Amino acid sequence: MSIRKSFTYEGIRHYIRAKDLADYEVKKALLIKDLEEGKTIESKMLVRDWAAEWLATYKMGTCSDKTYKDYVRRLDAYILPEIGHVRQDVSVKPVHLQRIMQNVKGMSQSRIDKIHQCLGQVFDTAEQNDLIQKSPARGLKKPKGSSGTHRAITDEERRVILKVASTHKHGLWVKLMLYCGLRTGETARVKICHFDFEKKILFIDGTKTANAQRMVPVPDEILQAVKQLGKSPFDYLFTNETGRPIQPHNRGRMWKSFKRAMHIEMGGQIFRDSIIPPHMVADDLVPYCLRHTFCTDLQDAGVPINVARDLMGHSDISLTSKIYTHTTDTAIESAANLLSEYRKVAR
């Protein structure tokens, strides 16, 4: 059974957790010594300052360099942008940490687990050092994540992707996968004549299965961007430096360039044209995530699963159902609205 007592030093209240009164007196004497020598860590420090102290004291040298950098990345990319500027002793509430977890909803389960772990360790250690009365990370809920690279993008990733795509040279390529559900290989086969500008549809010349060839609706912004290129009907939409259709290695470089721009947009640093860790963009964000998001968008929009199967170019509806089973809040709300309207008519 531990005790928690406090004392005042130069007008500031300090709290100590101890096993008993004797242990309290020892810890009090040591703390006063540190206060006199200016070695103590103030309870009023900002979250970002405590995070830096926590990293230096508890992680540097106690784990591998790779693991240490991953802790830095979790803090810089997901935690400190939200709460780094506030005082940890009075300003951070459980709701703030839960909001951070909700922001990473849909990411890989491994990444969600690591961010959850990092929040717990940072604030539990602050409590152990009597810098806060109670850790706001206690009872923190983890949202549902995905496995592997077959996941939809998060709301924050969507915001950054669309922001970068508005100016990046490969922005049209990325938005075509996001808005029309193309596989990366299918983007290499798109020609200008595959667009029906009047009906606002795109013929996708897919070859993966017999069902891969399909028609999908195209947003106006994509159609306008294609028109502005001024290409002839039988030109390929995306080509490499020699004018030939983009190859796998071209597509790899295109995605690397786009993620680099996302890293910068999210506050990441570049030195001599190379990304400086921590990497601000999730490792598991790959082009397939854009296609997966197209399918979840179809679900949220209320598109029947059999229609979604055709738009995705799946050979078997069970492939589509694996994505449609990830019921989102938007899909539930849409279903509720549809049922409500139906019941009004059915009465």
Legacy VTK file of the C-alpha trace (Angstrom):
# vtk DataFile Version 3.0
C-alpha trace
ASCII
DATASET POLYDATA
POINTS 347 float
0.000 0.000 0.000
1.624 3.264 -1.091
1.061 6.781 0.163
1.022 10.087 -1.692
2.046 13.290 0.083
3.035 16.772 -1.025
5.132 19.688 0.116
5.728 23.241 -1.074
9.104 24.505 -2.245
9.495 28.161 -3.284
5.758 28.484 -3.790
5.365 25.356 -5.950
3.556 22.241 -4.765
5.399 18.960 -5.319
3.852 15.499 -4.998
5.633 12.328 -3.921
4.437 8.734 -4.023
6.191 6.497 -1.489
5.906 3.110 0.212
5.618 4.637 3.699
6.484 7.779 5.655
10.161 6.867 5.929
10.387 6.361 2.164
8.546 9.655 1.690
11.086 11.571 3.813
13.970 10.077 1.847
12.389 10.956 -1.505
11.509 14.436 -0.225
15.107 15.089 0.827
16.429 13.900 -2.545
13.898 16.015 -4.412
14.777 19.119 -2.408
18.438 18.492 -3.202
17.605 18.267 -6.916
15.498 21.426 -6.672
18.363 23.300 -5.064
20.749 22.096 -7.782
18.263 22.792 -10.578
18.145 19.162 -11.658
14.445 18.512 -11.141
11.903 18.186 -13.885
9.031 20.611 -13.484
5.498 19.256 -13.368
4.317 22.255 -15.403
6.383 21.300 -18.457
4.747 20.905 -21.867
4.026 17.445 -23.230
6.673 17.823 -25.947
9.317 18.692 -23.327
8.420 15.703 -21.155
8.389 13.467 -24.254
11.947 14.572 -25.050
13.027 13.878 -21.461
11.236 10.513 -21.509
12.990 9.494 -24.732
16.405 10.533 -23.451
15.988 8.894 -20.046
13.964 5.765 -20.702
14.553 4.850 -24.356
17.926 6.108 -25.571
20.421 3.306 -25.077
17.846 0.902 -23.656
16.459 -0.290 -26.996
17.773 -0.737 -30.530
18.362 2.303 -32.727
15.519 1.178 -34.988
13.077 0.913 -32.085
14.182 4.280 -30.705
13.567 5.956 -34.074
10.149 4.325 -34.221
9.264 5.872 -30.842
10.388 9.266 -32.163
8.269 8.773 -35.250
5.143 7.847 -33.280
5.523 10.963 -31.167
6.329 13.361 -34.006
3.787 12.070 -36.498
0.750 11.260 -34.356
1.011 12.472 -30.760
2.891 15.761 -30.430
1.054 17.577 -33.273
-2.129 17.114 -31.220
-0.990 17.707 -27.632
2.695 18.645 -27.688
2.001 22.337 -27.048
-0.045 21.886 -23.846
0.897 21.371 -20.195
0.757 17.732 -19.237
-0.115 18.261 -15.571
-3.497 19.931 -16.058
-4.318 20.223 -19.760
-4.194 16.654 -21.093
-7.430 14.729 -20.589
-8.337 11.165 -21.603
-10.567 12.549 -24.372
-7.535 14.184 -26.019
-5.670 10.883 -26.141
-8.757 9.038 -27.353
-9.002 11.565 -30.183
-5.428 10.712 -31.175
-6.376 7.041 -31.331
-9.456 7.799 -33.423
-7.252 9.696 -35.887
-5.345 6.488 -36.662
-8.458 4.357 -37.048
-8.107 2.085 -40.070
-4.307 1.984 -40.047
-2.553 -1.323 -39.588
-3.313 -2.946 -36.254
0.397 -3.070 -35.532
0.768 0.706 -35.899
-2.317 1.363 -33.762
-0.945 -0.942 -31.053
2.406 0.885 -31.059
0.833 4.357 -30.786
-1.387 3.116 -27.958
1.669 1.649 -26.228
3.638 4.875 -26.639
0.892 7.017 -25.105
0.615 4.643 -22.175
4.343 4.614 -21.502
4.763 8.398 -21.764
1.980 9.261 -19.325
2.373 6.278 -16.983
6.015 7.254 -16.521
5.007 10.869 -15.875
2.680 9.603 -13.135
5.444 7.452 -11.645
7.624 10.571 -11.469
4.825 12.512 -9.731
4.605 14.969 -12.609
0.886 14.274 -13.001
-1.651 12.953 -10.522
-3.130 10.311 -12.808
-2.224 9.071 -16.278
-4.858 10.134 -18.845
-3.862 7.074 -20.903
-5.463 4.716 -18.387
-8.425 2.963 -19.998
-7.570 4.270 -23.471
-9.488 2.345 -26.158
-7.863 1.121 -29.366
-9.861 1.513 -32.600
-10.107 -1.345 -35.032
-7.218 -1.603 -37.455
-6.437 -3.628 -40.530
-3.915 -6.317 -41.303
-1.171 -5.955 -43.853
-1.428 -3.386 -46.651
-5.072 -4.165 -47.448
-6.508 -1.183 -45.632
-8.307 2.023 -46.417
-6.598 5.349 -45.880
-7.407 7.358 -42.760
-9.198 10.709 -42.847
-5.911 12.497 -42.158
-4.131 10.559 -44.915
-6.943 11.440 -47.331
-6.601 15.129 -46.460
-2.846 15.102 -47.060
-3.082 12.994 -50.228
-5.605 15.333 -51.830
-3.622 18.408 -50.755
-0.413 17.053 -52.269
-2.196 15.715 -55.366
-3.454 19.211 -56.205
0.089 20.307 -57.133
2.230 17.171 -57.471
3.174 16.014 -60.965
1.817 12.537 -60.184
-1.330 13.827 -58.500
-3.626 12.748 -61.329
-2.215 9.218 -61.205
-2.892 8.989 -57.464
-6.402 10.473 -57.689
-7.352 8.092 -60.508
-6.584 5.132 -58.233
-8.413 6.745 -55.309
-11.508 7.874 -57.216
-11.813 5.016 -59.719
-10.273 2.038 -57.943
-7.591 1.149 -60.481
-4.803 -1.280 -59.733
-1.359 0.221 -60.337
-0.843 -2.032 -63.342
-4.154 -0.892 -64.816
-3.062 2.754 -64.698
-0.351 1.899 -67.246
-2.969 0.777 -69.782
-5.258 3.820 -69.654
-5.566 5.737 -72.935
-7.386 9.001 -73.556
-9.942 7.184 -75.735
-10.909 5.068 -72.729
-12.695 8.108 -71.259
-16.268 8.839 -72.288
-16.410 12.541 -71.474
-20.149 12.810 -72.098
-21.248 9.845 -70.008
-18.449 10.500 -67.488
-17.196 6.933 -67.382
-13.850 5.214 -67.835
-13.197 1.878 -69.514
-10.542 0.042 -67.532
-8.525 -2.379 -69.605
-7.767 -4.782 -66.781
-6.108 -8.122 -67.403
-5.890 -9.742 -63.967
-9.135 -11.706 -64.388
-11.932 -11.977 -66.918
-13.898 -9.479 -64.838
-11.090 -6.924 -64.643
-12.250 -5.145 -67.809
-14.973 -2.818 -66.594
-16.594 0.609 -66.667
-16.408 2.983 -63.695
-17.794 6.485 -63.074
-15.267 9.336 -63.212
-15.457 12.592 -61.213
-15.530 15.857 -63.153
-12.191 16.982 -61.759
-10.492 13.921 -63.272
-12.140 14.488 -66.652
-11.138 18.149 -66.687
-7.542 17.304 -65.793
-7.364 14.729 -68.602
-8.774 17.207 -71.127
-6.232 19.828 -70.124
-3.369 17.495 -71.049
-4.246 18.014 -74.719
-3.292 14.474 -75.732
-4.642 12.644 -78.758
-7.265 9.884 -78.270
-4.836 6.971 -78.627
-2.121 8.409 -76.397
-1.456 6.729 -73.085
-2.510 8.841 -70.112
0.644 8.064 -68.092
4.022 7.649 -69.781
7.678 7.536 -68.803
10.473 9.799 -70.062
10.580 7.964 -73.412
6.830 8.315 -73.974
6.127 4.633 -73.384
3.531 3.315 -70.861
4.773 3.422 -67.278
6.488 0.237 -66.110
6.596 -1.217 -62.573
9.864 0.557 -61.764
8.379 3.856 -63.034
5.333 3.406 -60.823
7.554 2.641 -57.836
9.452 5.903 -58.324
6.204 7.825 -58.830
4.811 6.578 -55.520
8.107 7.237 -53.721
8.084 10.817 -55.020
4.488 11.307 -53.920
5.112 9.927 -50.407
8.148 12.212 -50.119
5.883 15.184 -50.839
3.423 13.894 -48.241
6.266 13.683 -45.721
7.071 17.359 -46.313
3.387 18.371 -46.146
3.128 16.644 -42.765
6.066 18.601 -41.369
8.847 16.141 -42.164
12.387 17.210 -42.998
14.503 16.633 -46.124
18.296 16.813 -46.333
20.168 16.515 -49.630
16.999 15.246 -51.284
16.612 12.429 -48.735
13.982 12.007 -46.032
15.236 12.616 -42.512
13.654 10.309 -39.903
11.184 10.206 -38.369
9.169 9.313 -41.452
5.845 11.124 -41.234
4.001 8.783 -43.627
2.989 5.301 -42.493
5.106 2.463 -43.887
2.014 0.486 -44.823
0.555 3.272 -46.998
0.885 1.736 -50.460
-0.991 2.372 -53.731
-3.307 -0.567 -53.042
-4.682 1.391 -50.070
-6.196 3.833 -52.582
-8.044 1.030 -54.381
-9.196 -0.396 -51.052
-10.476 3.064 -50.095
-12.445 3.264 -53.347
-14.264 0.108 -52.290
-15.017 1.374 -48.773
-16.235 4.648 -50.307
-18.663 2.623 -52.427
-19.936 0.966 -49.277
-20.299 4.277 -47.428
-22.169 5.718 -50.412
-24.694 2.877 -50.213
-23.656 1.153 -53.460
-24.978 -2.448 -53.469
-22.274 -5.056 -53.090
-23.034 -6.717 -56.437
-22.512 -3.374 -58.206
-19.352 -2.735 -56.199
-18.016 -6.105 -57.329
-18.344 -5.017 -60.972
-16.794 -1.603 -60.330
-13.865 -3.224 -58.519
-13.404 -5.824 -61.248
-13.547 -8.717 -58.798
-14.044 -12.200 -60.208
-15.885 -13.331 -57.095
-18.223 -11.324 -54.893
-16.581 -12.912 -51.850
-13.530 -10.717 -52.579
-15.719 -7.628 -52.367
-17.474 -8.868 -49.261
-14.159 -9.070 -47.402
-13.992 -5.284 -47.662
-17.709 -4.637 -47.251
-17.725 -6.536 -43.958
-15.633 -3.716 -42.434
-18.749 -1.729 -41.566
-17.981 1.948 -41.025
-19.871 4.587 -39.074
-20.834 6.249 -42.347
-22.226 3.003 -43.752
-24.312 2.471 -40.625
-25.630 6.030 -40.770
-26.443 5.612 -44.466
-28.302 2.370 -43.744
-30.257 4.074 -40.982
-31.281 6.901 -43.314
-32.341 4.481 -46.057
-34.390 2.419 -43.602
-35.992 5.551 -42.200
-37.049 6.732 -45.655
-38.340 3.259 -46.561
-40.415 2.986 -43.396
-42.027 6.357 -44.038
-43.294 4.998 -47.384
-44.172 1.546 -46.034
-46.512 2.844 -43.301
LINES 1 348
347 0 1 2 3 4 5 6 7 8 9 10 11 12 13 14 15 16 17 18 19 20 21 22 23 24 25 26 27 28 29 30 31 32 33 34 35 36 37 38 39 40 41 42 43 44 45 46 47 48 49 50 51 52 53 54 55 56 57 58 59 60 61 62 63 64 65 66 67 68 69 70 71 72 73 74 75 76 77 78 79 80 81 82 83 84 85 86 87 88 89 90 91 92 93 94 95 96 97 98 99 100 101 102 103 104 105 106 107 108 109 110 111 112 113 114 115 116 117 118 119 120 121 122 123 124 125 126 127 128 129 130 131 132 133 134 135 136 137 138 139 140 141 142 143 144 145 146 147 148 149 150 151 152 153 154 155 156 157 158 159 160 161 162 163 164 165 166 167 168 169 170 171 172 173 174 175 176 177 178 179 180 181 182 183 184 185 186 187 188 189 190 191 192 193 194 195 196 197 198 199 200 201 202 203 204 205 206 207 208 209 210 211 212 213 214 215 216 217 218 219 220 221 222 223 224 225 226 227 228 229 230 231 232 233 234 235 236 237 238 239 240 241 242 243 244 245 246 247 248 249 250 251 252 253 254 255 256 257 258 259 260 261 262 263 264 265 266 267 268 269 270 271 272 273 274 275 276 277 278 279 280 281 282 283 284 285 286 287 288 289 290 291 292 293 294 295 296 297 298 299 300 301 302 303 304 305 306 307 308 309 310 311 312 313 314 315 316 317 318 319 320 321 322 323 324 325 326 327 328 329 330 331 332 333 334 335 336 337 338 339 340 341 342 343 344 345 346
